[in-house]
């Protein structure tokens, strides 16, 4: 599996550099649509409280789509 080793950002464009099996290649990148470039996502988590009925609290987690980089490879226009 490939591994991102560097990320070069210039304004709204970026280049991801990958290394795998002794090879290096670069791909254009775009901001992650899941975390909007933050690298983290927020979700509501239920907390059990038997006296007051419970409540919701925010939970912050690492974005799994971009591995907390905030950028994903740009493979061109998406086809439907």
Secondary structure by P-SEA (a helix, b strand, c coil): cccccccccccccbbbbbbcccbbbbbbbccccccccccbbbbbbbbbbcccccbbbbbbbccccccccccccccccccc
